[in-house]
Amino acid sequence: MRKIAFVFVSYRSIPEERLQDHFRWNGEMYEAYGDRLRVFVVSDVEHDVPSYATVCVFPIERLPVIGQRRFSLTMTKNFGNQAAIDDGADVIVCTDVDIAFPANRLEQLLSVDDYTANIPVYQMSPSFSEESGHLDHGCTGTVVMTAKNWGMIPYDERCVGYGADDGLMLRDIQRARLRVNRDVIVRHVAHMPGDGVRSPGSGSDTCWGRVDGFNFDNFHENRKLHRR
């Protein structure tokens, strides 16, 4: 029986209610796995979380400075993935706080070996109560791999700010010649109610941390890393 870890980031500008939403949407499924499953939440502060979860505090002082202190999803996700590896996880699902997983497809999502990566397709739902929304195959923000592969293929920490980090990860997975499966749909619940028609990479101000520049739009600069 393999040990499973879910890793996601809930940092500074993400409201506490959305962190608790994640557990409300997925908690029953997490609990069903018992001691086999652990959730690692990367944050700048401690939070009240269920007993199956651990908060991994990533000090804001470790984030890069580009004019001002800037958010790095790649650094924080790598931090959480390493915590899961250190805890003995066999399979790690690195995901986003605003994702709801279908319990009836989870075993399929978790069925990876050292030669494969599962990257679910996002259904862009306007709210959790509305099972609707278009499928966005360009969103690759949730990745499932073995701990062995996560140890060899971390997120590219040259990528800072908002945008392109998931594309860089897909690039590195393909360079490692892993087989990529995209057979499962998960629900990405809009940051703001009624915002589910927008793709995350479109640069909307409703993306957390955009307005104050903490998670600044750096898609085009990050995208240049694909050629390096």
Beta strands, then each sheet from edge to edge (+ up, - down):
strand 1: 4-9
strand 2: 37-43
strand 3: 53-57
strand 4: 91-94
strand 5: 99-100
strand 6: 116-118
strand 7: 121-125
strand 8: 135-136
strand 9: 143-146
strand 10: 179-181
strand 11: 185-189
sheet 1: 3+ 2+ 1+ 4+ 9-
sheet 2: 5+ 11- 7- 8+
sheet 3: 6+ 10+
end
